[in-house]
Amino acid sequence: MEHIKLNPKTIFKNIIADFPILKNNNLTYLDSAASAQKPYQVINCIKDIYSNSYANVHRGVYSLSQVATDQYEDSREVVKSFINAKKLSEIIFVRGATEAINLVAEIIGVASLNEGDEIILSRLEHHSNIVPWQIVCKKTGAIIKVAEADDNGNISLETIKELINKNTKIISITHISNAIGTVVPVKEICKEAKKQGIITLIDGCQAVPQMPVDVQDIGCDFYVFSGHKTYGPSGVGVLYGREELLSEAPPYQSGGDMIDKVSFAKTTYADLPSKYEAGTPNIVGVIGLGEALKWMNSIGMDQIYDHSQNLLDEGIKVLSGLEGLKIIGNPYNRGGVISFIYKDFHAHDVGTLLNTYNIAIRTGHHCAQPTMERYKLSTTARASIGIYNSIKDFEVLADGLLKVNKIFNKV
Ligand SMILES: Cc1ncc(COP(=O)(O)O)c(C=O)c1O
């Protein structure tokens, strides 16, 4: 697939041209933390496969199946280099981050934890990095310990260290909080965990779309993310897992493709990564995800990060200028997420009224009720940044919020 070569100085002005949904509509889309819009490179890639090269993978001897298999496996190469994994066998395609965490919870948590073992999570986790571990605890008698966030939304290494003891077996923690944007010092946490023989899982859902991620540099055992937040299709995601751990662990789902030999007496399993990819995978989703990551590479992750950080600063300035608007959290490092409350208006009302001006933001608890509880909130409004956003989007949002204020004052 062709990629436009963009001038680094102007790319973010031109980038909107890659997004049909943004080019053709007067839409202010500030909800990329929930799901990112898709560039035409990804849309065309998907259309092209279904039109010209679709077949099942890893099965047929005919050309079409081999082409589809090559494209599918090429995506694995793309993902491997995108997050700098050591080996292809460490990249497992799954349905999304949620499935990836459930998979690790099952093959590591349920399979190896015992009563009294401890799992450290943080206060800032998405529900999908809480509930699977609660189920592990129910099945094994393990216990969850929570690393608290401070008033500004920081999770410190010290807080984690205070929770570690001889029973700690797993630390599963977010890289960037989807609810308030905190960038968690995951590299430092993984270094400490490694010293103490603790397994680490990093939820990279919000990090992979906006900053360069190097799993070897972070030093984690597992890293997960979802395709739909990285400008790729939904229904596909990635589990990175260190080969030593994945090859020792038991299978997760079972069926076709994950086997070596099957008889009624005994089944042996396939090598990695097939061992964890039972059944026909999301073939087109995986190839589309590879295309999305190639497209991000064509822009450059350093530039995407700079753009997100610059816009974050500007967005915070614009929103802070509104009387009665309070931004939640003030962490040392923040990803492209601004969670706020506006006067005493309910976030859902704010979001619904903004929608009448074609402004899309997320409102609610952001699947992070324990985070909301920490800041004595039940909901917030959240504006989050994607590649295609500019300061204009925040100006339109601020203007929309002033209109919301006027409507409430009339009621
Ligand atoms: C930090 C974080 N973790 C996990 C998830 C779950 O991702 P998915 O629903 O794509 O599996 C999300 C989605 O919002 C998220 O933001």
Ligand as a Chemical Component Dictionary entry (heavy atoms), coordinates in Angstrom:
data_LIG
# 
_chem_comp.id                   LIG 
_chem_comp.type                 NON-POLYMER 
_chem_comp.pdbx_formal_charge   0 
_chem_comp.three_letter_code    LIG 
# 
loop_
_chem_comp_atom.comp_id 
_chem_comp_atom.atom_id 
_chem_comp_atom.alt_atom_id 
_chem_comp_atom.type_symbol 
_chem_comp_atom.charge 
_chem_comp_atom.model_Cartn_x 
_chem_comp_atom.model_Cartn_y 
_chem_comp_atom.model_Cartn_z 
_chem_comp_atom.pdbx_ordinal 
LIG C1 C1 C 0 -6.180  1.726  29.341 1  
LIG C2 C2 C 0 -7.124  0.781  28.663 2  
LIG N1 N1 N 0 -7.032  -0.523 28.912 3  
LIG C3 C3 C 0 -7.844  -1.424 28.339 4  
LIG C4 C4 C 0 -8.840  -1.022 27.480 5  
LIG C5 C5 C 0 -9.714  -2.062 26.863 6  
LIG O1 O1 O 0 -9.495  -2.093 25.492 7  
LIG P1 P1 P 0 -10.428 -2.946 24.514 8  
LIG O2 O2 O 0 -11.834 -2.567 24.856 9  
LIG O3 O3 O 0 -10.024 -2.486 23.161 10 
LIG O4 O4 O 0 -10.129 -4.377 24.759 11 
LIG C6 C6 C 0 -8.993  0.338  27.205 12 
LIG C7 C7 C 0 -10.086 0.810  26.329 13 
LIG O5 O5 O 0 -10.609 1.881  26.513 14 
LIG C8 C8 C 0 -8.102  1.255  27.795 15 
LIG O6 O6 O 0 -8.203  2.566  27.553 16 
# 
loop_
_chem_comp_bond.comp_id 
_chem_comp_bond.atom_id_1 
_chem_comp_bond.atom_id_2 
_chem_comp_bond.value_order 
_chem_comp_bond.pdbx_ordinal 
LIG C1 C2 SING 1  
LIG C2 N1 SING 2  
LIG C2 C8 DOUB 3  
LIG N1 C3 DOUB 4  
LIG C3 C4 SING 5  
LIG C4 C5 SING 6  
LIG C4 C6 DOUB 7  
LIG C5 O1 SING 8  
LIG O1 P1 SING 9  
LIG P1 O2 DOUB 10 
LIG P1 O3 SING 11 
LIG P1 O4 SING 12 
LIG C6 C7 SING 13 
LIG C6 C8 SING 14 
LIG C7 O5 DOUB 15 
LIG C8 O6 SING 16 
# 
